[in-house]
Amino acid sequence: MKDLKTIASGLTLLISLTNCSNLEIRKNEEFDPVIYSQSYLDKIEKNYFNNLSVKLKEPEKYGIEQITEQEFYSQLKKEKIILLGDVHPSRLGHKRKQEIIKEIIGSSKDNEEYSIIMEIFYEEHEKPLEEYISGKIDKEKFFVETGFLYVKPYLEEFCILDYLDIIKDKRMGGKDVKILSGSTAMGKDLFEFLRDKARKREKPPYDIPKKFEERASITQDYSKINWYNEDIYVVNKIKKELKQGRKVIDIIGETHVEEKHLPLLIEKEIGVIPCVVSQYNNESDIVTGGIAKKFEEYDKMYIYKSSREKYYFINTPLIQEDILKYRGIFKLDE
C-alpha cells in the first residue's frame, strides 16, 4: 500500500453500507456484538428514508408530515440527545447540520451546556480540537497537530472546519460548548506517524509502513470492523456527558442513525430515546449519469416528521459536483 487511499476510504464507508432492519433486539434482551456488527452488512430492501418524494404523494399512508422550522427547532431544543445523520460527500448536508447547531446552541438558555461529538475525529484528536476552539492554536497548527494534513482538502472543501468555527464562536460568545471525538483511537503509532509527517510539512500521499497495512485494510473490508465497539464508544461518551448535566449533539454517519443501530443501543444503555435527524436522499436526487444539479439550487430546508418517535428528515440530496470533487480529493477512481 503506497498511499492513504485505504485510510481515506474510511470516510466513505458509511455511504455505501446498507441499513439493516432485520436485527431483532428488544430492550430487555442483551446485545450480541457479533450480530450487531453483522447488521451493518446485511442486504435489505430500501429503508424508510429513501424515495421520499414518492411517499410524500401519500403522506398519511407512510406516516410522514411536513413541519415548519419553528416546530422542528422547538422540539430539538427539548432533547437531551440529538443524532445528526451525516453523508460525508454532501456540502449541503454539512451546511444544514451547521444551521441546526447554530440555532440550537445560539438560543440555548444560560444554564444549558452542550457537547458536540464528531465521528470524523479520533480519540487522539481531542487535545488539538480543544486547543483550536479555545483559540490556543490556529487552523494551520490544527492540521499539523491532528495529523490531518492528508485530508485537509476534504475538511476545507466540504465545510467540516465550519463546525469547529461555530463552536469556537459560541464558546467565545459565552456559551458552554465542548467538542469531542466520535471514533475510537486510530492507535498511538499510526497517529504519531501522521502527525510527524505533518510536522515535517511532507506533502501527502505518504508511503505507509507495512506494520499499518492490516489496520488500514480494515477500512476497505467492512466485515472486519467491530461496529458494536464503534457505537458503544459513542454511547459511553454520551453517557458521561449526560452525567455532567450536558446535552449532546452527535454528528455521525447515516448508517449509524438507522433505528436498529445507535438509537436502539442508546435507548438500551442510557434509557433515553434519542432524537434523530436524517438526511434523506431521493433516488431522483442522487445525481448520477450526467444529470447536473448545483449546490445553489437547494437553498431552502424542508423538514419532515416521521411516524417513528423523534425521527425527522431534511432535504439534502447528493449533488454531482460534490461527488466528483470528493472522489477526486481521495483519488477513489484510480
C-alpha positions as CSV (number, residue, x, y, z in Angstrom):
1,M,0.0,0.0,0.0
2,K,1.6,3.2,-1.2
3,D,-0.8,5.9,-0.1
4,L,-3.6,6.8,2.3
5,K,-6.4,5.8,0.0
6,T,-7.4,2.9,2.2
7,I,-7.5,5.1,5.3
8,A,-9.4,7.8,3.4
9,S,-11.9,5.2,2.3
10,G,-13.0,5.0,5.9
11,L,-14.7,8.3,5.3
12,T,-16.8,6.8,2.6
13,L,-17.7,3.5,4.2
14,L,-20.9,4.7,5.8
15,I,-22.2,6.0,2.5
16,S,-22.0,2.6,0.8
17,L,-23.3,0.4,3.6
18,T,-27.0,-0.5,3.6
19,N,-29.2,0.0,6.5
20,C,-30.5,-3.1,8.4
21,S,-34.0,-3.8,9.6
22,N,-33.8,-7.4,10.5
23,L,-31.8,-7.2,13.7
24,E,-34.4,-8.3,16.3
25,I,-33.3,-7.0,19.6
26,R,-35.6,-5.8,22.3
27,K,-34.8,-3.5,25.3
28,N,-34.9,-6.4,27.8
29,E,-32.5,-8.5,25.7
30,E,-28.7,-8.5,25.6
31,F,-26.9,-7.2,22.6
32,D,-24.7,-9.7,20.8
33,P,-21.8,-7.6,19.5
34,V,-21.3,-10.1,16.6
35,I,-24.9,-9.9,15.5
36,Y,-24.9,-6.2,16.0
37,S,-21.9,-5.7,13.8
38,Q,-23.2,-8.1,11.1
39,S,-26.4,-6.0,11.0
40,Y,-24.4,-3.2,9.3
41,L,-23.6,-5.5,6.4
42,D,-26.9,-7.2,5.8
43,K,-28.6,-6.5,2.5
44,I,-32.2,-5.3,2.8
45,E,-34.9,-3.5,0.9
46,K,-34.9,0.3,0.6
47,N,-35.0,1.9,4.0
48,Y,-37.7,4.2,5.4
49,F,-36.0,7.4,4.3
50,N,-35.4,6.5,0.7
51,N,-37.6,7.7,-2.2
52,L,-39.3,10.3,0.0
53,S,-40.6,12.2,-3.0
54,V,-42.8,9.3,-3.9
55,K,-44.0,8.7,-0.4
56,L,-45.0,12.4,0.0
57,K,-47.7,11.8,-2.6
58,E,-49.4,9.6,0.0
59,P,-48.1,11.1,3.3
60,E,-50.8,9.6,5.5
61,K,-50.0,6.1,4.2
62,Y,-46.4,6.4,5.2
63,G,-46.9,8.5,8.3
64,I,-45.0,11.5,7.0
65,E,-45.8,15.1,7.9
66,Q,-44.0,18.2,6.7
67,I,-43.4,20.6,9.6
68,T,-42.1,24.2,9.9
69,E,-38.6,25.1,11.1
70,Q,-40.2,26.7,14.2
71,E,-41.9,23.3,15.1
72,F,-38.6,21.5,14.3
73,Y,-36.4,23.6,16.5
74,S,-38.9,23.8,19.3
75,Q,-38.7,20.0,19.6
76,L,-34.9,19.7,19.2
77,K,-34.3,22.2,22.0
78,K,-36.1,19.9,24.4
79,E,-33.9,16.9,23.6
80,K,-31.0,15.6,25.7
81,I,-29.5,13.6,22.8
82,I,-29.7,14.6,19.1
83,L,-28.1,12.4,16.4
84,L,-27.5,14.3,13.1
85,G,-27.1,11.8,10.3
86,D,-24.2,12.5,8.0
87,V,-23.5,11.7,4.4
88,H,-19.8,12.6,4.1
89,P,-19.6,14.0,0.5
90,S,-22.5,16.3,1.0
91,R,-21.7,20.0,1.4
92,L,-25.4,20.7,1.6
93,G,-25.8,18.2,4.4
94,H,-23.0,19.8,6.4
95,K,-24.4,23.3,5.9
96,R,-27.8,22.1,7.1
97,K,-26.4,20.5,10.2
98,Q,-24.4,23.7,10.9
99,E,-27.6,25.7,10.7
100,I,-29.2,23.3,13.2
101,I,-26.3,23.6,15.6
102,K,-26.2,27.4,15.4
103,E,-29.9,27.7,16.1
104,I,-29.9,25.2,19.0
105,I,-26.8,26.5,20.8
106,G,-27.4,30.1,19.9
107,S,-30.8,30.2,21.5
108,S,-29.9,27.9,24.4
109,K,-30.5,29.0,28.0
110,D,-27.7,30.2,30.1
111,N,-27.7,27.1,32.2
112,E,-27.7,24.7,29.2
113,E,-24.4,23.1,28.3
114,Y,-23.8,21.3,25.0
115,S,-21.2,18.7,23.9
116,I,-20.7,18.2,20.2
117,I,-19.4,14.7,19.1
118,M,-18.0,14.3,15.6
119,E,-17.3,11.0,14.1
120,I,-14.7,12.3,11.7
121,F,-12.3,12.9,14.6
122,Y,-10.5,10.2,16.5
123,E,-9.7,10.0,20.2
124,E,-6.2,11.3,19.7
125,H,-7.6,14.5,18.2
126,E,-9.4,15.7,21.3
127,K,-6.4,17.8,22.7
128,P,-5.8,19.8,19.4
129,L,-9.6,20.1,18.9
130,E,-9.9,21.8,22.3
131,E,-6.8,23.9,21.7
132,Y,-8.3,25.1,18.4
133,I,-11.8,26.1,19.6
134,S,-10.3,27.8,22.7
135,G,-8.0,29.9,20.4
136,K,-4.7,28.4,21.6
137,I,-3.7,27.2,18.1
138,D,-4.6,28.5,14.6
139,K,-6.0,26.5,11.7
140,E,-2.7,25.5,10.2
141,K,-1.4,24.3,13.6
142,F,-4.6,22.3,14.0
143,F,-3.9,20.4,10.8
144,V,-0.4,19.6,11.9
145,E,-1.3,18.5,15.5
146,T,-4.2,16.3,14.4
147,G,-2.0,14.7,11.6
148,F,-4.9,15.5,9.3
149,L,-2.9,17.3,6.7
150,Y,-3.6,14.5,4.3
151,V,-7.4,15.2,4.5
152,K,-7.1,19.0,4.6
153,P,-8.7,19.5,1.1
154,Y,-11.7,17.5,2.3
155,L,-12.1,19.4,5.6
156,E,-11.9,22.7,3.8
157,E,-13.9,21.9,0.6
158,F,-16.7,20.2,2.4
159,C,-17.0,22.8,5.2
160,I,-16.0,20.5,8.0
161,L,-14.0,23.1,9.7
162,D,-17.1,25.3,9.9
163,Y,-18.4,23.1,12.6
164,L,-15.4,23.9,14.7
165,D,-15.6,27.6,13.9
166,I,-19.3,27.7,15.0
167,I,-18.3,26.0,18.3
168,K,-15.4,28.4,18.7
169,D,-17.7,31.4,18.1
170,K,-20.3,30.2,20.6
171,R,-17.6,29.4,23.2
172,M,-16.1,32.9,22.7
173,G,-19.7,34.3,23.0
174,G,-20.1,32.8,26.4
175,K,-21.8,29.6,25.6
176,D,-20.6,26.4,27.3
177,V,-19.9,24.1,24.4
178,K,-17.4,21.2,24.1
179,I,-16.1,19.3,21.1
180,L,-15.4,15.5,21.4
181,S,-14.2,12.8,19.1
182,G,-16.7,10.3,17.8
183,S,-14.4,7.5,16.7
184,T,-12.3,5.1,18.7
185,A,-8.5,5.6,18.8
186,M,-6.7,5.1,15.5
187,G,-3.7,3.9,17.5
188,K,-0.8,5.9,19.0
189,D,1.8,4.7,16.5
190,L,-0.3,5.5,13.4
191,F,-1.4,8.8,14.9
192,E,2.2,9.8,15.6
193,F,3.3,8.7,12.1
194,L,0.7,11.0,10.5
195,R,1.4,13.9,12.9
196,D,5.2,13.6,12.4
197,K,4.7,13.7,8.6
198,A,2.5,16.8,9.1
199,R,5.0,18.5,11.4
200,K,7.7,17.9,8.8
201,R,5.4,19.5,6.2
202,E,5.7,16.5,4.0
203,K,3.1,16.5,1.3
204,P,0.7,13.6,1.0
205,P,0.2,10.9,-0.2
206,Y,2.6,9.2,2.2
207,D,4.3,5.8,1.9
208,I,2.7,3.8,4.7
209,P,4.9,1.4,6.7
210,K,4.0,-2.3,6.3
211,K,3.0,-2.5,10.0
212,F,0.0,-0.3,9.3
213,E,-1.3,-2.3,6.3
214,E,-3.6,-4.7,8.2
215,R,-5.1,-1.8,10.2
216,A,-5.7,0.3,7.1
217,S,-7.2,-2.7,5.2
218,I,-10.0,-2.9,7.7
219,T,-11.4,0.3,6.3
220,Q,-11.8,-1.4,3.0
221,D,-13.2,-4.6,4.4
222,Y,-16.3,-3.5,6.4
223,S,-16.9,-7.0,7.7
224,K,-13.7,-6.7,9.8
225,I,-14.9,-3.6,11.6
226,N,-16.4,-4.1,15.0
227,W,-19.4,-1.8,14.7
228,Y,-20.6,-2.6,18.2
229,N,-17.3,-1.2,19.6
230,E,-17.6,1.9,17.5
231,D,-21.2,2.6,18.6
232,I,-20.7,1.7,22.3
233,Y,-17.7,4.1,22.3
234,V,-20.2,6.8,21.3
235,V,-22.8,5.6,23.8
236,N,-20.3,5.8,26.7
237,K,-19.2,9.3,25.6
238,I,-22.9,10.4,25.6
239,K,-23.5,8.8,29.0
240,K,-20.5,10.6,30.5
241,E,-21.7,14.0,29.2
242,L,-25.3,13.5,30.4
243,K,-24.0,12.7,33.9
244,Q,-22.3,16.1,33.9
245,G,-25.6,17.7,33.1
246,R,-24.8,18.4,29.5
247,K,-26.9,17.9,26.3
248,V,-25.3,16.1,23.4
249,I,-25.3,16.5,19.6
250,D,-23.7,13.7,17.7
251,I,-22.7,14.1,14.1
252,I,-22.3,10.6,12.7
253,G,-22.8,8.6,9.5
254,E,-26.3,7.9,8.3
255,T,-26.0,4.1,8.7
256,H,-25.4,4.6,12.5
257,V,-28.6,6.5,13.0
258,E,-30.9,3.8,11.5
259,E,-33.3,2.9,14.3
260,K,-31.9,-0.6,15.0
261,H,-28.4,0.6,15.3
262,L,-27.1,3.5,17.5
263,P,-30.6,4.8,18.6
264,L,-31.6,1.4,19.9
265,L,-28.2,1.0,21.7
266,I,-28.6,4.4,23.3
267,E,-32.1,3.6,24.5
268,K,-30.9,0.3,26.0
269,E,-27.7,1.6,27.6
270,I,-28.9,5.0,28.7
271,G,-32.7,4.7,28.9
272,V,-33.3,7.8,26.6
273,I,-34.8,7.7,23.2
274,P,-32.5,10.0,21.1
275,C,-33.9,12.5,18.5
276,V,-32.7,11.5,15.0
277,V,-32.3,14.0,12.1
278,S,-31.6,12.1,8.9
279,Q,-30.6,13.4,5.5
280,Y,-33.0,11.8,3.1
281,N,-31.6,11.1,-0.4
282,N,-34.3,10.7,-3.0
283,E,-33.4,8.3,-5.8
284,S,-34.2,11.0,-8.3
285,D,-32.0,13.5,-6.5
286,I,-28.9,11.4,-6.1
287,V,-27.3,12.9,-9.2
288,T,-25.5,10.5,-11.5
289,G,-25.2,9.8,-15.2
290,G,-24.6,13.4,-16.2
291,I,-27.8,14.9,-14.7
292,A,-26.2,18.0,-13.2
293,K,-27.8,19.9,-10.3
294,K,-25.9,22.6,-8.5
295,F,-25.4,23.2,-4.8
296,E,-27.1,26.6,-5.0
297,E,-30.4,25.1,-6.2
298,Y,-31.1,23.8,-2.7
299,D,-31.3,27.0,-0.7
300,K,-34.4,26.1,1.4
301,M,-34.6,23.5,4.1
302,Y,-37.7,21.2,4.1
303,I,-38.3,19.2,7.2
304,Y,-40.4,16.1,7.6
305,K,-41.6,14.3,10.7
306,S,-41.8,10.5,10.7
307,S,-44.4,8.4,12.5
308,R,-41.4,6.9,14.3
309,E,-40.9,8.6,17.6
310,K,-38.4,11.5,17.4
311,Y,-37.4,10.8,13.8
312,Y,-37.0,13.7,11.4
313,F,-35.5,14.1,8.0
314,I,-34.4,17.1,6.0
315,N,-33.8,17.6,2.2
316,T,-30.2,17.1,1.4
317,P,-29.8,15.3,-1.9
318,L,-26.3,14.4,-3.1
319,I,-25.0,16.7,-5.8
320,Q,-22.9,15.6,-8.8
321,E,-20.3,18.3,-8.4
322,D,-19.8,17.2,-4.8
323,I,-19.5,13.6,-5.6
324,L,-16.9,14.2,-8.3
325,K,-15.0,16.6,-6.0
326,Y,-15.0,14.1,-3.2
327,R,-13.8,11.2,-5.3
328,G,-11.1,13.5,-6.8
329,I,-9.8,14.5,-3.4
330,F,-9.4,10.9,-2.3
331,K,-8.4,9.6,-5.7
332,L,-11.1,6.9,-5.4
333,D,-11.2,6.3,-9.2
334,E,-7.5,5.5,-9.6
